[in-house]
Amino acid sequence: MTRPDPGPFTAQISAQISGQIPADDPATGPRLTAHALGLSYAGKPVCRDITLEVPEGRVSVILGPNGCGKSTLLRGLCNLLPAQSGQVLLDGRNIARMPARALACQVGLLPQSAQAPAGITVGDLVARGRYPHQGPFRQWSERDERIVAEAMAATGIADLAGRDVDALSGGQRQRVWIALVLAQETPILLLDEPTTYLDIAHQLDLLRLLQRLNRERGRTIVAVLHDLNQACRHADHLIVMAEGALVAEGAPRDLMTPELLRRVFGLDALILDDPVSHTPLIVAR
């Protein structure tokens, strides 16, 4: 990918759109579905017989105990892990048969532990999110530069553009990776524990940003989270897993019951009404 050095154009755009999200609408609503999906990791079966339709244009959160297959499912939904049985379809097309670049223009993934190349700057790493959109007849443009600048501003890292990624804190690096996924500008975003390494203020900023991307730009978002109350407050749809299987899905208010919490998480808890968001508030006994 050929990209010019960051210059006045990037600085000007960053100043103009600080706090905004990328302004170009993505392609409208591809439909992502899994059918009797089986997935393995390191040769060991992890997910089995999962049939799922990702709600289009909604924020979905995958929940479940450690080791139940949440991250494995997320990787299977973008073909990072190939299906051992069943299939994943994007608008009726088997993603295993789609060109990687075409799939990457539709589905973006933030993995749990991403590694940056040594010595790369923040701006250049975020710019790699534009790679799927480049080609022999589509070279780097001012539009690409603008999208990268907007993604950095939206995640609060515009002032870090010239810094080496290696020199950043864990929370700063996480926001750089989130900016890269935003710059990829896909209609579907898959995020594996995106709040990892972030302090509570930045966690809430990120979850609100994801809601804005959904509400204002129609992005379909699927995230793995561990905090049940954050999931209930910020998700439209919950997907609950246990032991590699899908055990329940639905709206937070319909899904969260004391019985489900005991059965899946081994948690004895009260479910109250959150006085701020009026979503389920889980309080352990």
C-alpha positions as CSV (number, residue, x, y, z in Angstrom):
1,M,0.0,0.0,0.0
2,T,1.4,3.4,-1.0
3,R,0.5,6.1,1.4
4,P,1.9,9.7,1.5
5,D,3.6,10.8,4.8
6,P,1.1,12.5,7.2
7,G,1.0,16.2,6.4
8,P,-1.0,19.3,6.7
9,F,-4.1,17.6,5.1
10,T,-4.2,15.1,7.9
11,A,-3.7,17.7,10.6
12,Q,-6.4,19.9,9.1
13,I,-9.0,17.2,8.8
14,S,-8.2,15.8,12.3
15,A,-8.8,19.3,13.8
16,Q,-12.1,19.7,11.9
17,I,-13.6,16.3,12.8
18,S,-12.3,15.7,16.3
19,G,-14.8,13.5,18.1
20,Q,-16.7,12.6,15.0
21,I,-17.1,9.2,13.3
22,P,-16.2,8.5,9.7
23,A,-18.6,10.4,7.5
24,D,-19.0,8.1,4.5
25,D,-21.9,5.6,4.7
26,P,-20.9,2.0,4.3
27,A,-22.6,-0.4,1.9
28,T,-26.1,-1.1,3.3
29,G,-26.8,-4.1,5.4
30,P,-25.2,-7.4,4.3
31,R,-26.8,-10.4,6.1
32,L,-24.4,-12.6,8.1
33,T,-25.6,-16.1,9.1
34,A,-24.1,-19.3,10.5
35,H,-25.6,-22.7,9.7
36,A,-24.8,-25.8,11.8
37,L,-21.3,-24.2,12.3
38,G,-18.5,-26.3,13.8
39,L,-15.1,-24.7,14.6
40,S,-11.9,-26.0,16.0
41,Y,-8.9,-24.3,17.5
42,A,-5.4,-25.9,17.6
43,G,-6.9,-29.1,16.4
44,K,-9.5,-29.2,19.2
45,P,-13.2,-28.9,18.6
46,V,-14.5,-25.7,20.3
47,C,-17.8,-24.7,18.8
48,R,-20.5,-27.1,17.6
49,D,-23.7,-26.9,15.6
50,I,-24.1,-23.2,15.9
51,T,-27.0,-21.7,13.9
52,L,-27.2,-18.0,14.2
53,E,-28.5,-14.9,12.2
54,V,-26.6,-11.8,13.2
55,P,-29.2,-9.1,13.6
56,E,-28.6,-6.7,10.7
57,G,-28.1,-3.1,11.7
58,R,-28.0,-3.9,15.4
59,V,-25.4,-4.0,18.2
60,S,-25.0,-7.6,19.4
61,V,-22.8,-8.8,22.3
62,I,-21.5,-12.4,22.8
63,L,-21.4,-13.5,26.4
64,G,-20.4,-16.6,28.2
65,P,-17.8,-18.1,30.7
66,N,-14.1,-18.2,29.8
67,G,-13.3,-20.9,27.3
68,C,-16.8,-21.3,26.0
69,G,-15.9,-20.4,22.4
70,K,-16.8,-16.8,22.1
71,S,-13.6,-15.7,20.4
72,T,-13.6,-18.8,18.3
73,L,-17.1,-18.1,17.0
74,L,-16.1,-14.5,16.2
75,R,-13.2,-15.7,14.1
76,G,-15.4,-18.2,12.4
77,L,-17.8,-15.5,11.4
78,C,-15.1,-13.8,9.3
79,N,-13.3,-17.0,8.1
80,L,-10.2,-16.4,10.1
81,L,-10.9,-19.9,11.4
82,P,-12.4,-22.1,8.6
83,A,-15.5,-24.0,9.3
84,Q,-15.0,-27.7,10.1
85,S,-18.7,-28.3,9.5
86,G,-21.6,-26.2,8.4
87,Q,-21.0,-22.8,6.8
88,V,-21.2,-19.0,7.3
89,L,-23.0,-17.0,4.6
90,L,-22.8,-13.3,3.8
91,D,-25.8,-12.3,1.7
92,G,-26.2,-16.0,0.8
93,R,-22.5,-16.5,-0.3
94,N,-20.3,-18.9,1.5
95,I,-17.6,-16.8,3.0
96,A,-15.1,-19.6,2.6
97,R,-15.4,-19.1,-1.2
98,M,-15.1,-15.4,-1.2
99,P,-11.9,-13.6,-2.1
100,A,-10.2,-12.4,1.0
101,R,-10.1,-8.8,-0.1
102,A,-13.8,-8.8,-1.0
103,L,-14.7,-10.3,2.4
104,A,-12.4,-7.7,4.2
105,C,-14.4,-4.9,2.5
106,Q,-17.6,-6.2,4.1
107,V,-16.5,-7.6,7.5
108,G,-13.8,-6.1,9.8
109,L,-12.3,-7.9,12.8
110,L,-10.5,-6.5,15.9
111,P,-8.8,-9.6,17.3
112,Q,-8.1,-10.0,21.0
113,S,-4.3,-9.8,20.9
114,A,-3.2,-7.9,17.8
115,Q,0.5,-7.4,17.1
116,A,1.9,-4.4,15.3
117,P,5.0,-4.5,13.0
118,A,8.1,-3.3,14.8
119,G,8.8,0.4,14.3
120,I,5.5,1.3,12.7
121,T,3.8,4.6,13.5
122,V,0.3,5.1,14.7
123,G,-0.8,6.8,11.4
124,D,0.7,4.2,9.2
125,L,-0.8,1.3,11.2
126,V,-4.3,2.9,11.1
127,A,-3.8,3.5,7.3
128,R,-3.5,-0.3,6.9
129,G,-7.2,-0.4,7.5
130,R,-7.6,1.0,3.9
131,Y,-5.7,-1.9,2.3
132,P,-8.8,-3.9,1.2
133,H,-9.9,-0.8,-0.7
134,Q,-6.7,-0.4,-2.7
135,G,-5.9,-2.1,-6.0
136,P,-4.4,-1.5,-9.5
137,F,-7.1,1.0,-10.3
138,R,-7.7,2.3,-6.8
139,Q,-4.6,4.0,-5.4
140,W,-4.3,6.0,-2.2
141,S,-6.4,9.2,-2.3
142,E,-7.4,12.2,-0.2
143,R,-10.5,10.3,0.7
144,D,-8.4,7.5,2.2
145,E,-6.4,10.1,4.1
146,R,-9.6,11.7,5.4
147,I,-11.1,8.4,6.6
148,V,-7.9,7.5,8.4
149,A,-7.8,11.0,10.1
150,E,-11.5,10.7,11.1
151,A,-10.9,7.2,12.6
152,M,-8.0,8.5,14.7
153,A,-10.0,11.5,15.8
154,A,-13.0,9.3,16.7
155,T,-10.8,7.2,19.0
156,G,-8.9,10.1,20.5
157,I,-5.5,9.3,19.0
158,A,-5.1,12.0,16.4
159,D,-2.2,13.6,18.4
160,L,-0.4,10.3,18.4
161,A,-0.2,9.9,14.6
162,G,3.6,10.3,14.4
163,R,4.4,8.1,17.5
164,D,5.7,4.6,17.3
165,V,3.1,2.1,18.3
166,D,5.7,0.3,20.4
167,A,6.0,3.3,22.6
168,L,2.4,3.5,23.6
169,S,0.6,2.3,26.7
170,G,-1.7,-0.8,26.4
171,G,-4.8,1.4,26.4
172,Q,-3.4,3.7,23.7
173,R,-2.5,0.7,21.5
174,Q,-6.0,-0.7,21.9
175,R,-7.4,2.5,20.6
176,V,-5.0,2.5,17.7
177,W,-6.3,-1.0,16.7
178,I,-9.9,0.2,17.0
179,A,-9.1,3.1,14.7
180,L,-7.7,0.7,12.2
181,V,-10.9,-1.3,12.1
182,L,-12.9,1.9,11.8
183,A,-10.7,3.0,8.9
184,Q,-11.5,-0.3,7.2
185,E,-15.0,1.1,6.9
186,T,-16.9,-2.2,6.7
187,P,-20.7,-2.5,7.2
188,I,-20.1,-5.3,9.7
189,L,-17.7,-4.9,12.6
190,L,-16.5,-7.9,14.8
191,L,-14.7,-6.9,18.0
192,D,-13.1,-9.4,20.4
193,E,-13.0,-7.9,23.9
194,P,-12.5,-4.3,22.6
195,T,-12.5,-2.8,26.1
196,T,-9.4,-4.8,27.1
197,Y,-6.6,-2.5,28.5
198,L,-8.9,0.5,28.6
199,D,-9.7,2.4,31.8
200,I,-13.4,2.8,32.7
201,A,-13.8,6.2,31.0
202,H,-12.3,5.0,27.7
203,Q,-14.4,1.8,27.9
204,L,-17.6,3.8,28.1
205,D,-16.3,6.2,25.3
206,L,-15.7,3.1,23.1
207,L,-19.1,1.5,23.8
208,R,-20.8,4.8,23.1
209,L,-18.8,5.2,19.8
210,L,-19.9,1.7,18.7
211,Q,-23.5,2.7,19.5
212,R,-23.1,5.9,17.4
213,L,-21.6,3.9,14.5
214,N,-24.7,1.7,14.7
215,R,-27.3,4.4,15.1
216,E,-25.9,7.0,12.8
217,R,-24.1,4.9,10.1
218,G,-26.1,1.6,10.3
219,R,-23.1,-0.5,11.1
220,T,-23.8,-4.1,12.2
221,I,-21.7,-4.7,15.3
222,V,-20.8,-7.9,17.1
223,A,-18.6,-7.7,20.2
224,V,-17.4,-10.1,22.8
225,L,-17.6,-8.6,26.3
226,H,-17.2,-9.9,29.8
227,D,-19.0,-7.2,31.7
228,L,-22.7,-8.3,31.9
229,N,-24.0,-4.8,32.9
230,Q,-22.1,-3.1,30.0
231,A,-23.5,-5.7,27.6
232,C,-27.1,-5.1,28.9
233,R,-26.7,-1.3,28.7
234,H,-25.1,-1.1,25.2
235,A,-26.4,-4.1,23.2
236,D,-29.6,-4.5,21.3
237,H,-29.1,-8.3,21.2
238,L,-27.3,-10.8,23.4
239,I,-25.8,-14.1,22.3
240,V,-25.1,-16.4,25.2
241,M,-22.7,-19.3,24.9
242,A,-21.7,-22.2,27.1
243,E,-19.4,-25.1,26.4
244,G,-19.1,-24.3,22.7
245,A,-22.8,-24.1,22.1
246,L,-25.4,-21.3,21.7
247,V,-27.7,-21.5,24.7
248,A,-29.8,-18.4,24.4
249,E,-30.2,-15.2,22.4
250,G,-32.5,-12.2,22.5
251,A,-33.0,-8.6,23.8
252,P,-31.3,-8.0,27.2
253,R,-34.6,-7.4,29.0
254,D,-36.1,-10.6,27.7
255,L,-33.0,-12.7,28.1
256,M,-31.5,-11.8,31.5
257,T,-33.1,-13.9,34.2
258,P,-31.7,-15.3,37.5
259,E,-32.1,-18.8,36.2
260,L,-29.9,-18.0,33.1
261,L,-27.3,-16.5,35.3
262,R,-27.2,-19.5,37.6
263,R,-27.1,-22.0,34.7
264,V,-24.5,-20.3,32.5
265,F,-22.3,-18.3,34.9
266,G,-22.9,-20.1,38.2
267,L,-24.0,-16.7,39.5
268,D,-26.6,-16.0,42.2
269,A,-27.8,-12.5,41.4
270,L,-30.6,-10.0,41.6
271,I,-31.7,-8.3,38.4
272,L,-32.8,-4.7,38.9
273,D,-33.8,-1.8,36.7
274,D,-30.8,0.4,35.9
275,P,-32.0,3.8,37.0
276,V,-30.1,5.6,34.2
277,S,-30.5,3.3,31.1
278,H,-33.5,1.3,32.3
279,T,-31.8,-1.9,31.2
280,P,-31.2,-4.9,33.3
281,L,-28.7,-4.3,36.2
282,I,-27.2,-7.4,37.6
283,V,-26.2,-7.4,41.3
284,A,-24.5,-10.4,42.7
285,R,-25.8,-11.6,46.0
